[in-house]
Amino acid sequence: MRKKLKILSLFANTGVAESLLHETNAEVLIANEIDDRRCKFYQSIYPKTKVICGDIRNKEICSTIVKEAIKSKIDLIIATPPCQGMSTVGKQNKFDKRNQLIYYALEIIKKVKPKYVLIENVPQQLKTSISVNNIFLFIPEYIKQSLKNEYNIKDSVINSADYGVPQIRKRSLFLLTRKNIENTLDFLNKSEFDKHITLEESIGHLPSLDPKIQGFSDKEQLNYFPEFEIKKNRALQVSPWHRPPLHKIRHVEVMLRTSEGCSALSNKVFYPKKADGTKIKGYKNTYRRQLWNRPSYTVTTYNGAICSQDNVHPGREFSLNNEKIYSDPRVFSILELMIVMSIPTSWDIPHWANDSLIRHSIGEGLPPLVLKKIVDKLFLKNES
């Protein structure tokens, strides 16, 4: 029987990236995450994994990770440090302490010396520098300087849509193979790309949902959306995670009058306003509906906000009192987010987890189909 690839997951989040590994010949034996709630979430889904909860910068935590990894004879280390300090959605502060976390990941890699390493982050990682011994180095330069003697290093910016994920999600990946190992971690070749999967193909079959309006009583909700309960019950029969998001009425009203692919900021009458009625200024990709005939835009940690980037459901046009209206004036449900991230719909999310925790962890994750295909390709090489 072929041995399983043994994995250590650093910055493990809630295990988003690992959610398809049960379909491969790989398993995560050890995971490290700093956030208590995410550790609890991870342990709930992956009870056989040893979860080391704590800050990787803490010497005791770091030492425990290294000790357990060596003891378990880890083959592959996955390191997916937080991207908020370098993401274009964030402030891109080069002094953000989270950018420095790659240093601690590399220290663990150098001590454990696994056969393989996968380092993932947003493409801005390539232009982000960190301080090492009071010298600023770009992260790619630091990775290569630190590990080039022991590892063959391949790096590329990949588009998750090329890996069968129904989402345009570009990621900077470093794939490292120890120099004494013949079979290498590798990217997909162009010839291996399937066509991109559109939103119509991935979530177009799901029942329509009306949003829950913040501050409305049940009566007010039904007066505004008469089919709210019917739609909600129909959706919940599909999945407990296909449930109505909560939105402000002023956001819902403008999105009802915004067509597929458009931003409510371009509306002549029903445009976004502040609570005091003044027009909101924003980027053209905020308050914007997605398009059915292409993959999803990049899912971010702010995926629960209509006012953030490219978050609104494409909707369907219909007529009401001789006015063109568009259905689903809301962000994606959690089920829809799972689908466009390639997370299996059977993923056993703990029911105690609130929407904010779930949405943020999904928005930070590496699409699991990307990891699965990289691992699958390694095994195919081993068999050829």
C-alpha positions as CSV (number, residue, x, y, z in Angstrom):
1,M,0.0,0.0,0.0
2,R,1.3,3.4,-1.0
3,K,2.3,5.6,1.9
4,K,0.3,8.8,2.5
5,L,2.0,12.2,2.1
6,K,2.2,13.6,5.6
7,I,1.5,17.3,5.8
8,L,2.1,20.2,8.3
9,S,-0.2,23.1,7.7
10,L,1.1,26.5,9.0
11,F,-1.4,29.4,9.3
12,A,-4.0,26.7,8.9
13,N,-7.0,29.0,9.1
14,T,-10.1,26.7,9.5
15,G,-8.7,24.1,7.1
16,V,-10.2,25.6,3.9
17,A,-7.3,24.5,1.7
18,E,-7.3,21.0,3.1
19,S,-11.0,20.3,2.5
20,L,-10.4,18.1,-0.6
21,L,-7.3,16.2,0.6
22,H,-9.5,13.3,1.7
23,E,-9.8,12.6,-2.1
24,T,-6.0,12.3,-2.4
25,N,-3.3,10.2,-0.9
26,A,-2.3,13.0,1.5
27,E,-3.3,13.9,5.1
28,V,-2.7,16.8,7.4
29,L,-1.1,15.4,10.6
30,I,-0.3,18.7,12.3
31,A,-1.8,22.2,11.9
32,N,-0.9,25.5,13.5
33,E,-3.2,28.5,13.9
34,I,-3.1,31.5,16.2
35,D,-6.9,32.2,16.6
36,D,-8.7,30.1,19.2
37,R,-12.0,30.0,17.3
38,R,-10.3,28.9,14.1
39,C,-8.4,26.2,16.0
40,K,-11.7,24.9,17.5
41,F,-13.3,25.1,14.0
42,Y,-10.4,23.2,12.4
43,Q,-10.4,20.5,15.1
44,S,-14.2,20.0,14.7
45,I,-13.7,19.3,11.0
46,Y,-10.5,17.4,11.2
47,P,-10.5,15.6,14.6
48,K,-7.6,13.3,13.7
49,T,-5.2,16.3,13.1
50,K,-3.0,17.5,15.9
51,V,-3.9,21.2,16.2
52,I,-1.2,23.4,17.8
53,C,-3.0,26.6,18.8
54,G,-0.8,29.6,19.3
55,D,1.4,32.3,17.8
56,I,4.2,30.9,15.6
57,R,6.4,33.7,16.8
58,N,6.3,32.3,20.3
59,K,9.5,30.2,20.9
60,E,7.6,27.5,22.8
61,I,4.9,27.2,20.1
62,C,7.5,27.2,17.4
63,S,9.6,24.5,19.2
64,T,6.5,22.3,19.6
65,I,5.7,22.5,15.9
66,V,9.2,21.6,14.9
67,K,9.3,18.7,17.5
68,E,6.0,17.3,16.4
69,A,6.8,17.7,12.7
70,I,10.1,15.8,13.0
71,K,8.5,13.1,15.1
72,S,5.7,12.6,12.5
73,K,8.2,12.6,9.6
74,I,6.4,15.4,7.8
75,D,6.8,15.2,4.0
76,L,5.1,18.5,3.0
77,I,4.8,21.9,4.7
78,I,2.1,24.2,3.5
79,A,2.6,27.8,4.6
80,T,-0.2,30.3,3.9
81,P,0.6,33.5,5.9
82,P,-2.0,36.2,6.3
83,C,-2.2,38.6,3.4
84,Q,-3.9,41.6,4.9
85,G,-0.7,43.6,5.2
86,M,0.0,43.3,1.5
87,S,-3.3,42.7,-0.2
88,T,-4.6,45.5,-2.5
89,V,-7.9,45.4,-0.5
90,G,-5.8,46.3,2.6
91,K,-3.5,49.2,3.5
92,Q,-0.4,47.6,2.0
93,N,1.8,48.7,4.9
94,K,5.3,47.3,4.6
95,F,5.7,47.5,8.3
96,D,2.7,45.4,9.0
97,K,3.8,42.7,11.5
98,R,1.9,40.0,9.6
99,N,4.2,40.4,6.6
100,Q,7.1,39.2,8.8
101,L,5.4,35.9,9.5
102,I,7.1,34.3,6.5
103,Y,10.4,34.6,8.4
104,Y,9.1,32.2,11.1
105,A,7.7,29.8,8.6
106,L,11.1,29.5,6.9
107,E,12.8,28.9,10.2
108,I,10.5,25.9,10.8
109,I,11.1,24.7,7.2
110,K,14.9,24.9,7.7
111,K,14.6,22.8,10.9
112,V,12.1,20.2,9.7
113,K,13.6,19.8,6.2
114,P,10.5,18.3,4.6
115,K,10.6,16.8,1.1
116,Y,8.3,19.5,-0.2
117,V,7.1,23.0,0.6
118,L,4.2,25.0,-0.7
119,I,4.1,28.7,0.1
120,E,1.0,30.7,-0.9
121,N,0.0,34.3,-0.8
122,V,-1.5,37.1,-2.8
123,P,0.5,38.3,-5.9
124,Q,1.5,41.4,-4.0
125,Q,3.8,39.1,-2.0
126,L,6.2,39.5,-4.9
127,K,6.5,43.2,-4.3
128,T,6.4,43.2,-0.5
129,S,9.6,43.5,1.5
130,I,10.3,42.4,5.1
131,S,13.0,43.3,7.6
132,V,15.7,40.6,8.1
133,N,18.6,41.6,10.4
134,N,17.6,45.3,9.8
135,I,17.8,44.8,6.1
136,F,14.7,45.0,3.9
137,L,14.4,42.2,1.4
138,F,11.6,41.3,-1.0
139,I,9.8,38.2,0.1
140,P,10.7,36.2,-3.0
141,E,14.4,37.1,-2.6
142,Y,14.3,36.1,1.0
143,I,12.7,32.7,0.3
144,K,15.3,31.9,-2.4
145,Q,18.2,33.1,-0.4
146,S,17.1,31.1,2.6
147,L,16.3,27.8,0.9
148,K,18.2,27.7,-2.4
149,N,21.0,25.5,-1.1
150,E,18.6,22.7,0.0
151,Y,15.6,23.1,-2.4
152,N,14.8,23.4,-6.0
153,I,12.4,26.3,-6.2
154,K,9.6,27.0,-8.7
155,D,7.4,30.1,-8.4
156,S,4.5,31.4,-10.4
157,V,1.4,33.5,-10.1
158,I,-1.5,31.1,-10.9
159,N,-5.1,31.8,-11.6
160,S,-7.3,29.5,-9.6
161,A,-9.8,29.5,-12.5
162,D,-7.2,27.5,-14.5
163,Y,-7.4,24.8,-11.9
164,G,-11.2,24.3,-12.2
165,V,-12.2,26.7,-9.5
166,P,-15.2,28.9,-10.6
167,Q,-13.4,32.0,-9.4
168,I,-10.8,34.4,-10.8
169,R,-8.4,34.2,-7.9
170,K,-4.7,34.9,-8.6
171,R,-2.2,33.6,-6.1
172,S,1.6,33.7,-5.8
173,L,2.8,30.1,-5.2
174,F,6.3,28.9,-4.4
175,L,6.7,25.1,-4.9
176,L,9.9,23.7,-3.3
177,T,11.4,20.2,-3.6
178,R,14.3,19.1,-1.6
179,K,17.3,18.6,-3.9
180,N,17.7,14.8,-3.1
181,I,14.1,14.1,-4.2
182,E,13.5,13.1,-7.8
183,N,9.8,13.8,-8.1
184,T,9.0,17.5,-7.8
185,L,6.1,19.6,-6.9
186,D,4.9,21.3,-10.0
187,F,2.2,23.6,-11.5
188,L,-0.3,22.6,-14.1
189,N,0.7,23.0,-17.7
190,K,-1.4,25.0,-20.1
191,S,-2.4,21.8,-21.8
192,E,-3.9,20.6,-18.5
193,F,-6.2,23.6,-18.1
194,D,-9.9,22.9,-18.5
195,K,-12.2,25.7,-19.6
196,H,-13.2,28.2,-17.0
197,I,-16.3,27.4,-15.0
198,T,-18.9,30.3,-15.0
199,L,-21.2,31.4,-12.2
200,E,-24.1,30.1,-14.3
201,E,-22.6,26.7,-14.3
202,S,-21.6,26.6,-10.7
203,I,-24.4,28.4,-8.7
204,G,-27.0,29.2,-11.4
205,H,-29.1,26.2,-10.3
206,L,-29.5,27.3,-6.7
207,P,-32.8,28.8,-5.4
208,S,-33.1,32.6,-5.4
209,L,-32.9,34.3,-2.0
210,D,-34.2,37.6,-0.7
211,P,-32.0,39.3,1.9
212,K,-33.0,39.7,5.5
213,I,-33.3,43.5,6.1
214,Q,-31.6,44.8,9.1
215,G,-34.0,46.3,11.8
216,F,-37.2,45.0,10.0
217,S,-39.8,43.1,11.9
218,D,-41.2,39.9,10.4
219,K,-44.2,41.9,9.2
220,E,-42.1,44.6,7.6
221,Q,-39.9,41.9,6.0
222,L,-42.9,40.2,4.4
223,N,-44.4,43.5,3.2
224,Y,-41.1,44.3,1.4
225,F,-40.4,40.8,0.2
226,P,-43.7,38.8,0.2
227,E,-41.9,35.6,-0.9
228,F,-39.1,35.9,1.6
229,E,-40.1,32.8,3.7
230,I,-41.0,30.7,0.7
231,K,-37.6,31.4,-0.9
232,K,-35.8,30.9,2.4
233,N,-37.4,27.5,3.1
234,R,-36.7,26.4,-0.5
235,A,-33.1,27.3,-0.1
236,L,-32.7,25.7,3.3
237,Q,-33.9,22.4,1.8
238,V,-30.8,22.5,-0.4
239,S,-28.4,23.4,2.4
240,P,-28.5,25.1,5.9
241,W,-25.7,27.4,4.5
242,H,-27.9,28.7,1.7
243,R,-29.6,31.2,3.9
244,P,-30.5,34.9,3.5
245,P,-27.6,37.4,4.3
246,L,-28.4,40.4,6.4
247,H,-28.3,43.8,4.7
248,K,-29.3,47.5,5.3
249,I,-32.5,48.6,3.5
250,R,-30.6,51.4,1.6
251,H,-28.2,48.9,0.2
252,V,-31.0,46.5,-0.8
253,E,-33.0,49.3,-2.6
254,V,-30.2,50.3,-4.8
255,M,-29.2,46.7,-5.7
256,L,-32.8,45.9,-6.7
257,R,-32.4,48.5,-9.4
258,T,-28.9,47.4,-10.5
259,S,-28.4,45.0,-13.3
260,E,-26.0,42.1,-13.8
261,G,-22.4,43.3,-14.1
262,C,-23.1,46.9,-13.1
263,S,-22.4,49.0,-10.1
264,A,-25.2,50.9,-8.2
265,L,-22.8,53.9,-8.2
266,S,-23.7,54.3,-11.9
267,N,-27.4,54.5,-11.3
268,K,-29.0,57.9,-12.0
269,V,-31.7,57.7,-9.4
270,F,-31.2,54.7,-7.1
271,Y,-27.5,55.2,-6.2
272,P,-25.8,54.4,-2.8
273,K,-26.4,57.0,-0.1
274,K,-25.2,57.6,3.4
275,A,-27.6,57.5,6.3
276,D,-28.0,61.3,5.9
277,G,-29.0,60.9,2.3
278,T,-25.8,62.2,0.6
279,K,-24.4,60.3,-2.3
280,I,-21.6,57.8,-1.6
281,K,-18.4,58.0,-3.5
282,G,-16.6,54.8,-4.2
283,Y,-14.7,52.6,-6.7
284,K,-16.5,51.3,-9.7
285,N,-16.2,47.7,-8.5
286,T,-18.1,48.4,-5.2
287,Y,-21.8,47.9,-5.0
288,R,-21.4,45.8,-8.1
289,R,-23.2,42.7,-9.3
290,Q,-21.2,39.9,-10.7
291,L,-21.7,38.3,-14.2
292,W,-23.3,34.9,-14.9
293,N,-21.1,34.2,-18.0
294,R,-17.7,34.2,-16.2
295,P,-16.2,32.9,-13.0
296,S,-16.7,34.7,-9.8
297,Y,-14.5,37.7,-9.0
298,T,-12.0,37.2,-6.2
299,V,-13.7,36.3,-2.9
300,T,-12.2,38.6,-0.1
301,T,-12.6,38.6,3.6
302,Y,-15.2,41.4,3.2
303,N,-17.5,39.1,1.1
304,G,-20.5,39.8,3.4
305,A,-20.7,43.5,2.5
306,I,-22.6,44.9,-0.5
307,C,-20.5,48.0,-0.4
308,S,-17.2,46.1,-0.8
309,Q,-15.6,44.8,-4.0
310,D,-17.6,42.7,-6.5
311,N,-19.7,40.9,-3.9
312,V,-23.2,41.1,-5.1
313,H,-25.1,38.1,-6.7
314,P,-25.7,38.6,-10.5
315,G,-29.5,38.4,-10.1
316,R,-32.2,37.9,-12.7
317,E,-34.3,40.6,-14.3
318,F,-38.0,40.7,-13.8
319,S,-40.8,43.2,-14.0
320,L,-42.7,44.7,-11.0
321,N,-45.3,47.4,-11.5
322,N,-43.9,48.1,-14.9
323,E,-40.4,48.7,-13.4
324,K,-37.4,46.6,-14.2
325,I,-36.2,44.9,-11.0
326,Y,-33.4,42.5,-10.4
327,S,-33.6,39.5,-8.0
328,D,-31.1,38.6,-5.3
329,P,-30.0,42.0,-4.1
330,R,-27.5,40.5,-1.8
331,V,-24.0,39.0,-1.4
332,F,-23.4,35.3,-1.9
333,S,-24.7,32.9,0.6
334,I,-22.2,30.8,2.5
335,L,-23.1,27.9,0.3
336,E,-22.4,29.9,-2.8
337,L,-19.1,31.0,-1.4
338,M,-18.1,27.4,-0.7
339,I,-18.9,26.5,-4.3
340,V,-16.9,29.3,-5.9
341,M,-14.0,28.5,-3.6
342,S,-14.2,24.8,-4.6
343,I,-14.9,23.8,-1.0
344,P,-17.1,20.6,-1.0
345,T,-20.7,21.4,-0.1
346,S,-20.5,18.5,2.4
347,W,-17.8,20.4,4.4
348,D,-19.0,19.9,8.0
349,I,-19.0,23.5,9.2
350,P,-19.6,23.6,13.0
351,H,-23.0,25.1,13.6
352,W,-21.7,27.2,16.5
353,A,-19.6,29.2,14.0
354,N,-21.1,32.6,13.2
355,D,-21.3,34.1,9.7
356,S,-18.4,36.5,10.3
357,L,-16.0,33.7,11.2
358,I,-17.1,31.5,8.3
359,R,-17.0,34.3,5.7
360,H,-13.6,35.7,6.8
361,S,-12.0,32.2,6.9
362,I,-13.3,31.4,3.4
363,G,-12.1,34.8,2.1
364,E,-8.6,34.1,3.3
365,G,-8.3,30.5,2.0
366,L,-6.4,28.8,-0.7
367,P,-9.0,27.1,-3.0
368,P,-8.8,23.4,-2.1
369,L,-9.0,22.3,-5.7
370,V,-5.7,24.0,-6.4
371,L,-4.0,22.1,-3.6
372,K,-5.6,18.9,-4.6
373,K,-4.5,19.2,-8.2
374,I,-0.9,20.0,-7.2
375,V,-0.8,16.9,-4.8
376,D,-2.5,14.7,-7.4
377,K,0.1,15.7,-10.0
378,L,2.9,14.8,-7.6
379,F,1.4,11.3,-7.2
380,L,0.9,10.9,-10.9
381,K,4.6,11.6,-11.3
382,N,5.5,9.0,-8.7
383,E,3.5,6.4,-10.6
384,S,4.8,7.3,-14.1
